[in-house]
Amino acid sequence: MNRRLEVIAAGRGGWFTRSDALAAGYSDSELRQRVRSGQWIRLSFNSYVDPRAWPTDEPPWERATRIHLLNVRMASERLGDVVVSHQSAALLHGLPVWGTDLSRAHFTRVASGGARSGRGVRVHRGTTSADEIVELGGLKVTTVDRAIVETACTTSYEVGVVLADAALRM
């Protein structure tokens, strides 16, 4: 990754867009080649990350967590008026996400609009009150108790028990 793109990605917490890569001097064919070779990972539509600085001996679950958190940051910025929810919120609160699918970042749309799913993003439709939202690391996130209930409703009873037990111990 050239220095110009490194600066852009660092400013965003590690991810960059296709237009960022083009502005830094890469072509579409170079972008595709880097994704094919594994030099870059596609987070979602036109969003990428360079994993080469990550530890090579990183366990798969830690890599999945790292990619998920990058996807949360990227999608939160690009989607606008959303709140991080479900297992994504549980992860940001420091709860164990044992048994959960981290392939998509989960959000709840605050303003009007419908639910939608994409490659790495799931936007749920719902309502949230002001007392159900907290700020963590510059992101609007549902509270711990709401994150637990949402995750349990979309995964399994066992996951809900693990999350609730961890929250009580915290």
Biotite code that builds the C-alpha atoms (Angstrom):
import biotite.structure as struc

atoms = struc.array([
    struc.Atom([0.000, 0.000, 0.000], chain_id="A", res_id=1, res_name="MET", atom_name="CA", element="C"),
    struc.Atom([1.466, 3.372, -0.923], chain_id="A", res_id=2, res_name="ASN", atom_name="CA", element="C"),
    struc.Atom([1.915, 6.108, 1.665], chain_id="A", res_id=3, res_name="ARG", atom_name="CA", element="C"),
    struc.Atom([-1.017, 8.207, 0.468], chain_id="A", res_id=4, res_name="ARG", atom_name="CA", element="C"),
    struc.Atom([-3.460, 5.322, 0.882], chain_id="A", res_id=5, res_name="LEU", atom_name="CA", element="C"),
    struc.Atom([-1.893, 4.375, 4.233], chain_id="A", res_id=6, res_name="GLU", atom_name="CA", element="C"),
    struc.Atom([-2.659, 7.860, 5.558], chain_id="A", res_id=7, res_name="VAL", atom_name="CA", element="C"),
    struc.Atom([-6.253, 7.714, 4.323], chain_id="A", res_id=8, res_name="ILE", atom_name="CA", element="C"),
    struc.Atom([-6.809, 4.247, 5.810], chain_id="A", res_id=9, res_name="ALA", atom_name="CA", element="C"),
    struc.Atom([-5.210, 5.238, 9.125], chain_id="A", res_id=10, res_name="ALA", atom_name="CA", element="C"),
    struc.Atom([-7.516, 8.236, 9.351], chain_id="A", res_id=11, res_name="GLY", atom_name="CA", element="C"),
    struc.Atom([-10.499, 5.917, 9.055], chain_id="A", res_id=12, res_name="ARG", atom_name="CA", element="C"),
    struc.Atom([-9.274, 3.332, 11.506], chain_id="A", res_id=13, res_name="GLY", atom_name="CA", element="C"),
    struc.Atom([-7.788, 0.972, 8.926], chain_id="A", res_id=14, res_name="GLY", atom_name="CA", element="C"),
    struc.Atom([-10.238, 0.794, 6.020], chain_id="A", res_id=15, res_name="TRP", atom_name="CA", element="C"),
    struc.Atom([-10.437, 2.622, 2.706], chain_id="A", res_id=16, res_name="PHE", atom_name="CA", element="C"),
    struc.Atom([-12.752, 2.868, -0.287], chain_id="A", res_id=17, res_name="THR", atom_name="CA", element="C"),
    struc.Atom([-12.312, 2.143, -3.972], chain_id="A", res_id=18, res_name="ARG", atom_name="CA", element="C"),
    struc.Atom([-12.312, 5.882, -4.698], chain_id="A", res_id=19, res_name="SER", atom_name="CA", element="C"),
    struc.Atom([-9.561, 6.345, -2.074], chain_id="A", res_id=20, res_name="ASP", atom_name="CA", element="C"),
    struc.Atom([-7.439, 3.707, -3.829], chain_id="A", res_id=21, res_name="ALA", atom_name="CA", element="C"),
    struc.Atom([-8.056, 5.300, -7.237], chain_id="A", res_id=22, res_name="LEU", atom_name="CA", element="C"),
    struc.Atom([-7.146, 8.743, -5.865], chain_id="A", res_id=23, res_name="ALA", atom_name="CA", element="C"),
    struc.Atom([-3.935, 7.251, -4.417], chain_id="A", res_id=24, res_name="ALA", atom_name="CA", element="C"),
    struc.Atom([-2.900, 6.027, -7.859], chain_id="A", res_id=25, res_name="GLY", atom_name="CA", element="C"),
    struc.Atom([-4.202, 2.457, -8.007], chain_id="A", res_id=26, res_name="TYR", atom_name="CA", element="C"),
    struc.Atom([-6.252, 1.228, -10.960], chain_id="A", res_id=27, res_name="SER", atom_name="CA", element="C"),
    struc.Atom([-9.351, -0.960, -10.797], chain_id="A", res_id=28, res_name="ASP", atom_name="CA", element="C"),
    struc.Atom([-7.357, -3.892, -12.155], chain_id="A", res_id=29, res_name="SER", atom_name="CA", element="C"),
    struc.Atom([-4.695, -3.443, -9.444], chain_id="A", res_id=30, res_name="GLU", atom_name="CA", element="C"),
    struc.Atom([-7.434, -3.304, -6.835], chain_id="A", res_id=31, res_name="LEU", atom_name="CA", element="C"),
    struc.Atom([-9.005, -6.553, -8.124], chain_id="A", res_id=32, res_name="ARG", atom_name="CA", element="C"),
    struc.Atom([-5.584, -8.230, -8.285], chain_id="A", res_id=33, res_name="GLN", atom_name="CA", element="C"),
    struc.Atom([-4.766, -7.274, -4.684], chain_id="A", res_id=34, res_name="ARG", atom_name="CA", element="C"),
    struc.Atom([-8.104, -8.663, -3.480], chain_id="A", res_id=35, res_name="VAL", atom_name="CA", element="C"),
    struc.Atom([-7.586, -11.905, -5.451], chain_id="A", res_id=36, res_name="ARG", atom_name="CA", element="C"),
    struc.Atom([-4.072, -12.349, -4.060], chain_id="A", res_id=37, res_name="SER", atom_name="CA", element="C"),
    struc.Atom([-5.195, -11.665, -0.455], chain_id="A", res_id=38, res_name="GLY", atom_name="CA", element="C"),
    struc.Atom([-3.169, -8.466, -0.083], chain_id="A", res_id=39, res_name="GLN", atom_name="CA", element="C"),
    struc.Atom([-6.432, -6.597, 0.526], chain_id="A", res_id=40, res_name="TRP", atom_name="CA", element="C"),
    struc.Atom([-9.697, -7.862, 1.993], chain_id="A", res_id=41, res_name="ILE", atom_name="CA", element="C"),
    struc.Atom([-13.060, -6.614, 0.770], chain_id="A", res_id=42, res_name="ARG", atom_name="CA", element="C"),
    struc.Atom([-15.157, -5.554, 3.761], chain_id="A", res_id=43, res_name="LEU", atom_name="CA", element="C"),
    struc.Atom([-18.252, -4.581, 1.853], chain_id="A", res_id=44, res_name="SER", atom_name="CA", element="C"),
    struc.Atom([-19.195, -2.865, -1.380], chain_id="A", res_id=45, res_name="PHE", atom_name="CA", element="C"),
    struc.Atom([-16.226, -0.673, -2.404], chain_id="A", res_id=46, res_name="ASN", atom_name="CA", element="C"),
    struc.Atom([-14.602, -0.909, 1.058], chain_id="A", res_id=47, res_name="SER", atom_name="CA", element="C"),
    struc.Atom([-11.294, -2.625, 1.726], chain_id="A", res_id=48, res_name="TYR", atom_name="CA", element="C"),
    struc.Atom([-8.594, -3.231, 4.328], chain_id="A", res_id=49, res_name="VAL", atom_name="CA", element="C"),
    struc.Atom([-4.919, -4.190, 4.062], chain_id="A", res_id=50, res_name="ASP", atom_name="CA", element="C"),
    struc.Atom([-4.276, -7.060, 6.539], chain_id="A", res_id=51, res_name="PRO", atom_name="CA", element="C"),
    struc.Atom([-0.542, -7.428, 5.954], chain_id="A", res_id=52, res_name="ARG", atom_name="CA", element="C"),
    struc.Atom([0.378, -5.594, 9.184], chain_id="A", res_id=53, res_name="ALA", atom_name="CA", element="C"),
    struc.Atom([-1.777, -7.937, 11.266], chain_id="A", res_id=54, res_name="TRP", atom_name="CA", element="C"),
    struc.Atom([-0.142, -10.754, 13.260], chain_id="A", res_id=55, res_name="PRO", atom_name="CA", element="C"),
    struc.Atom([0.452, -13.816, 11.087], chain_id="A", res_id=56, res_name="THR", atom_name="CA", element="C"),
    struc.Atom([-0.229, -16.203, 13.979], chain_id="A", res_id=57, res_name="ASP", atom_name="CA", element="C"),
    struc.Atom([-3.554, -14.557, 14.847], chain_id="A", res_id=58, res_name="GLU", atom_name="CA", element="C"),
    struc.Atom([-6.235, -17.159, 15.695], chain_id="A", res_id=59, res_name="PRO", atom_name="CA", element="C"),
    struc.Atom([-9.201, -17.230, 13.290], chain_id="A", res_id=60, res_name="PRO", atom_name="CA", element="C"),
    struc.Atom([-11.691, -15.936, 15.891], chain_id="A", res_id=61, res_name="TRP", atom_name="CA", element="C"),
    struc.Atom([-9.489, -12.908, 16.625], chain_id="A", res_id=62, res_name="GLU", atom_name="CA", element="C"),
    struc.Atom([-9.160, -12.174, 12.910], chain_id="A", res_id=63, res_name="ARG", atom_name="CA", element="C"),
    struc.Atom([-12.952, -12.471, 12.533], chain_id="A", res_id=64, res_name="ALA", atom_name="CA", element="C"),
    struc.Atom([-13.399, -10.053, 15.445], chain_id="A", res_id=65, res_name="THR", atom_name="CA", element="C"),
    struc.Atom([-10.888, -7.602, 13.946], chain_id="A", res_id=66, res_name="ARG", atom_name="CA", element="C"),
    struc.Atom([-12.614, -7.664, 10.539], chain_id="A", res_id=67, res_name="ILE", atom_name="CA", element="C"),
    struc.Atom([-16.031, -7.337, 12.177], chain_id="A", res_id=68, res_name="HIS", atom_name="CA", element="C"),
    struc.Atom([-14.992, -4.238, 14.133], chain_id="A", res_id=69, res_name="LEU", atom_name="CA", element="C"),
    struc.Atom([-13.526, -2.653, 10.996], chain_id="A", res_id=70, res_name="LEU", atom_name="CA", element="C"),
    struc.Atom([-16.769, -3.424, 9.197], chain_id="A", res_id=71, res_name="ASN", atom_name="CA", element="C"),
    struc.Atom([-18.766, -1.816, 12.040], chain_id="A", res_id=72, res_name="VAL", atom_name="CA", element="C"),
    struc.Atom([-16.717, 1.387, 11.804], chain_id="A", res_id=73, res_name="ARG", atom_name="CA", element="C"),
    struc.Atom([-16.895, 1.487, 8.018], chain_id="A", res_id=74, res_name="MET", atom_name="CA", element="C"),
    struc.Atom([-20.620, 0.822, 7.785], chain_id="A", res_id=75, res_name="ALA", atom_name="CA", element="C"),
    struc.Atom([-21.471, 3.173, 10.648], chain_id="A", res_id=76, res_name="SER", atom_name="CA", element="C"),
    struc.Atom([-19.788, 6.036, 8.804], chain_id="A", res_id=77, res_name="GLU", atom_name="CA", element="C"),
    struc.Atom([-21.322, 5.172, 5.447], chain_id="A", res_id=78, res_name="ARG", atom_name="CA", element="C"),
    struc.Atom([-24.873, 4.391, 6.619], chain_id="A", res_id=79, res_name="LEU", atom_name="CA", element="C"),
    struc.Atom([-25.446, 7.590, 8.562], chain_id="A", res_id=80, res_name="GLY", atom_name="CA", element="C"),
    struc.Atom([-28.260, 7.604, 11.113], chain_id="A", res_id=81, res_name="ASP", atom_name="CA", element="C"),
    struc.Atom([-27.895, 4.103, 12.549], chain_id="A", res_id=82, res_name="VAL", atom_name="CA", element="C"),
    struc.Atom([-27.115, 2.586, 15.943], chain_id="A", res_id=83, res_name="VAL", atom_name="CA", element="C"),
    struc.Atom([-24.763, -0.382, 16.304], chain_id="A", res_id=84, res_name="VAL", atom_name="CA", element="C"),
    struc.Atom([-26.901, -3.232, 17.625], chain_id="A", res_id=85, res_name="SER", atom_name="CA", element="C"),
    struc.Atom([-27.201, -6.974, 18.192], chain_id="A", res_id=86, res_name="HIS", atom_name="CA", element="C"),
    struc.Atom([-23.922, -8.945, 18.385], chain_id="A", res_id=87, res_name="GLN", atom_name="CA", element="C"),
    struc.Atom([-21.968, -5.975, 17.034], chain_id="A", res_id=88, res_name="SER", atom_name="CA", element="C"),
    struc.Atom([-23.042, -3.948, 20.079], chain_id="A", res_id=89, res_name="ALA", atom_name="CA", element="C"),
    struc.Atom([-22.324, -6.874, 22.411], chain_id="A", res_id=90, res_name="ALA", atom_name="CA", element="C"),
    struc.Atom([-18.805, -7.092, 20.977], chain_id="A", res_id=91, res_name="LEU", atom_name="CA", element="C"),
    struc.Atom([-18.228, -3.347, 21.443], chain_id="A", res_id=92, res_name="LEU", atom_name="CA", element="C"),
    struc.Atom([-19.399, -3.663, 25.066], chain_id="A", res_id=93, res_name="HIS", atom_name="CA", element="C"),
    struc.Atom([-16.708, -6.297, 25.620], chain_id="A", res_id=94, res_name="GLY", atom_name="CA", element="C"),
    struc.Atom([-19.033, -9.281, 25.892], chain_id="A", res_id=95, res_name="LEU", atom_name="CA", element="C"),
    struc.Atom([-17.961, -12.685, 24.577], chain_id="A", res_id=96, res_name="PRO", atom_name="CA", element="C"),
    struc.Atom([-19.509, -13.381, 21.195], chain_id="A", res_id=97, res_name="VAL", atom_name="CA", element="C"),
    struc.Atom([-19.223, -17.147, 21.435], chain_id="A", res_id=98, res_name="TRP", atom_name="CA", element="C"),
    struc.Atom([-21.495, -18.855, 18.926], chain_id="A", res_id=99, res_name="GLY", atom_name="CA", element="C"),
    struc.Atom([-22.434, -15.711, 17.016], chain_id="A", res_id=100, res_name="THR", atom_name="CA", element="C"),
    struc.Atom([-22.022, -15.000, 13.328], chain_id="A", res_id=101, res_name="ASP", atom_name="CA", element="C"),
    struc.Atom([-19.601, -12.118, 12.814], chain_id="A", res_id=102, res_name="LEU", atom_name="CA", element="C"),
    struc.Atom([-19.831, -12.102, 9.026], chain_id="A", res_id=103, res_name="SER", atom_name="CA", element="C"),
    struc.Atom([-22.146, -9.064, 9.116], chain_id="A", res_id=104, res_name="ARG", atom_name="CA", element="C"),
    struc.Atom([-22.111, -5.877, 11.165], chain_id="A", res_id=105, res_name="ALA", atom_name="CA", element="C"),
    struc.Atom([-25.537, -5.274, 12.735], chain_id="A", res_id=106, res_name="HIS", atom_name="CA", element="C"),
    struc.Atom([-27.278, -1.923, 13.012], chain_id="A", res_id=107, res_name="PHE", atom_name="CA", element="C"),
    struc.Atom([-30.719, -0.573, 13.832], chain_id="A", res_id=108, res_name="THR", atom_name="CA", element="C"),
    struc.Atom([-31.919, 2.349, 11.734], chain_id="A", res_id=109, res_name="ARG", atom_name="CA", element="C"),
    struc.Atom([-32.898, 5.278, 13.948], chain_id="A", res_id=110, res_name="VAL", atom_name="CA", element="C"),
    struc.Atom([-34.631, 7.382, 11.291], chain_id="A", res_id=111, res_name="ALA", atom_name="CA", element="C"),
    struc.Atom([-37.284, 6.174, 8.926], chain_id="A", res_id=112, res_name="SER", atom_name="CA", element="C"),
    struc.Atom([-36.252, 3.539, 6.466], chain_id="A", res_id=113, res_name="GLY", atom_name="CA", element="C"),
    struc.Atom([-36.384, -0.146, 6.008], chain_id="A", res_id=114, res_name="GLY", atom_name="CA", element="C"),
    struc.Atom([-34.275, -3.103, 6.899], chain_id="A", res_id=115, res_name="ALA", atom_name="CA", element="C"),
    struc.Atom([-31.595, -4.201, 4.443], chain_id="A", res_id=116, res_name="ARG", atom_name="CA", element="C"),
    struc.Atom([-28.803, -6.684, 4.107], chain_id="A", res_id=117, res_name="SER", atom_name="CA", element="C"),
    struc.Atom([-25.591, -6.543, 2.175], chain_id="A", res_id=118, res_name="GLY", atom_name="CA", element="C"),
    struc.Atom([-22.359, -8.474, 1.948], chain_id="A", res_id=119, res_name="ARG", atom_name="CA", element="C"),
    struc.Atom([-21.095, -7.444, 5.364], chain_id="A", res_id=120, res_name="GLY", atom_name="CA", element="C"),
    struc.Atom([-23.957, -5.400, 6.809], chain_id="A", res_id=121, res_name="VAL", atom_name="CA", element="C"),
    struc.Atom([-27.406, -6.091, 8.251], chain_id="A", res_id=122, res_name="ARG", atom_name="CA", element="C"),
    struc.Atom([-29.624, -3.097, 9.024], chain_id="A", res_id=123, res_name="VAL", atom_name="CA", element="C"),
    struc.Atom([-32.614, -3.914, 11.213], chain_id="A", res_id=124, res_name="HIS", atom_name="CA", element="C"),
    struc.Atom([-35.743, -1.841, 11.368], chain_id="A", res_id=125, res_name="ARG", atom_name="CA", element="C"),
    struc.Atom([-36.826, -0.853, 14.829], chain_id="A", res_id=126, res_name="GLY", atom_name="CA", element="C"),
    struc.Atom([-37.238, 1.896, 17.328], chain_id="A", res_id=127, res_name="THR", atom_name="CA", element="C"),
    struc.Atom([-34.834, 2.918, 20.033], chain_id="A", res_id=128, res_name="THR", atom_name="CA", element="C"),
    struc.Atom([-35.329, 5.358, 22.849], chain_id="A", res_id=129, res_name="SER", atom_name="CA", element="C"),
    struc.Atom([-32.636, 7.730, 24.061], chain_id="A", res_id=130, res_name="ALA", atom_name="CA", element="C"),
    struc.Atom([-32.025, 5.644, 27.198], chain_id="A", res_id=131, res_name="ASP", atom_name="CA", element="C"),
    struc.Atom([-31.221, 2.584, 25.038], chain_id="A", res_id=132, res_name="GLU", atom_name="CA", element="C"),
    struc.Atom([-28.308, 4.276, 23.260], chain_id="A", res_id=133, res_name="ILE", atom_name="CA", element="C"),
    struc.Atom([-24.809, 4.950, 24.579], chain_id="A", res_id=134, res_name="VAL", atom_name="CA", element="C"),
    struc.Atom([-21.670, 6.226, 22.901], chain_id="A", res_id=135, res_name="GLU", atom_name="CA", element="C"),
    struc.Atom([-18.635, 3.950, 22.717], chain_id="A", res_id=136, res_name="LEU", atom_name="CA", element="C"),
    struc.Atom([-15.516, 4.974, 20.847], chain_id="A", res_id=137, res_name="GLY", atom_name="CA", element="C"),
    struc.Atom([-17.383, 7.629, 18.879], chain_id="A", res_id=138, res_name="GLY", atom_name="CA", element="C"),
    struc.Atom([-20.154, 5.223, 17.812], chain_id="A", res_id=139, res_name="LEU", atom_name="CA", element="C"),
    struc.Atom([-23.806, 5.185, 18.827], chain_id="A", res_id=140, res_name="LYS", atom_name="CA", element="C"),
    struc.Atom([-24.389, 1.731, 20.325], chain_id="A", res_id=141, res_name="VAL", atom_name="CA", element="C"),
    struc.Atom([-27.370, 0.058, 21.976], chain_id="A", res_id=142, res_name="THR", atom_name="CA", element="C"),
    struc.Atom([-27.061, -0.563, 25.702], chain_id="A", res_id=143, res_name="THR", atom_name="CA", element="C"),
    struc.Atom([-25.726, -3.854, 27.031], chain_id="A", res_id=144, res_name="VAL", atom_name="CA", element="C"),
    struc.Atom([-29.154, -5.179, 28.019], chain_id="A", res_id=145, res_name="ASP", atom_name="CA", element="C"),
    struc.Atom([-30.710, -4.375, 24.657], chain_id="A", res_id=146, res_name="ARG", atom_name="CA", element="C"),
    struc.Atom([-27.724, -5.879, 22.802], chain_id="A", res_id=147, res_name="ALA", atom_name="CA", element="C"),
    struc.Atom([-28.143, -9.103, 24.779], chain_id="A", res_id=148, res_name="ILE", atom_name="CA", element="C"),
    struc.Atom([-31.867, -9.371, 24.042], chain_id="A", res_id=149, res_name="VAL", atom_name="CA", element="C"),
    struc.Atom([-31.430, -8.572, 20.340], chain_id="A", res_id=150, res_name="GLU", atom_name="CA", element="C"),
    struc.Atom([-28.618, -11.081, 19.970], chain_id="A", res_id=151, res_name="THR", atom_name="CA", element="C"),
    struc.Atom([-30.523, -13.796, 21.823], chain_id="A", res_id=152, res_name="ALA", atom_name="CA", element="C"),
    struc.Atom([-33.572, -13.192, 19.607], chain_id="A", res_id=153, res_name="CYS", atom_name="CA", element="C"),
    struc.Atom([-31.566, -13.600, 16.410], chain_id="A", res_id=154, res_name="THR", atom_name="CA", element="C"),
    struc.Atom([-29.225, -16.404, 17.491], chain_id="A", res_id=155, res_name="THR", atom_name="CA", element="C"),
    struc.Atom([-29.942, -18.941, 20.229], chain_id="A", res_id=156, res_name="SER", atom_name="CA", element="C"),
    struc.Atom([-30.876, -19.374, 23.856], chain_id="A", res_id=157, res_name="TYR", atom_name="CA", element="C"),
    struc.Atom([-27.339, -20.544, 24.658], chain_id="A", res_id=158, res_name="GLU", atom_name="CA", element="C"),
    struc.Atom([-25.806, -17.383, 23.206], chain_id="A", res_id=159, res_name="VAL", atom_name="CA", element="C"),
    struc.Atom([-28.213, -15.286, 25.262], chain_id="A", res_id=160, res_name="GLY", atom_name="CA", element="C"),
    struc.Atom([-27.215, -17.133, 28.445], chain_id="A", res_id=161, res_name="VAL", atom_name="CA", element="C"),
    struc.Atom([-23.497, -16.672, 27.745], chain_id="A", res_id=162, res_name="VAL", atom_name="CA", element="C"),
    struc.Atom([-23.971, -12.934, 27.086], chain_id="A", res_id=163, res_name="LEU", atom_name="CA", element="C"),
    struc.Atom([-26.210, -12.356, 30.120], chain_id="A", res_id=164, res_name="ALA", atom_name="CA", element="C"),
    struc.Atom([-23.842, -14.267, 32.402], chain_id="A", res_id=165, res_name="ASP", atom_name="CA", element="C"),
    struc.Atom([-20.865, -12.269, 31.154], chain_id="A", res_id=166, res_name="ALA", atom_name="CA", element="C"),
    struc.Atom([-22.740, -8.988, 31.589], chain_id="A", res_id=167, res_name="ALA", atom_name="CA", element="C"),
    struc.Atom([-23.703, -9.899, 35.165], chain_id="A", res_id=168, res_name="LEU", atom_name="CA", element="C"),
    struc.Atom([-20.074, -10.751, 35.970], chain_id="A", res_id=169, res_name="ARG", atom_name="CA", element="C"),
    struc.Atom([-18.933, -7.390, 34.555], chain_id="A", res_id=170, res_name="MET", atom_name="CA", element="C"),
])
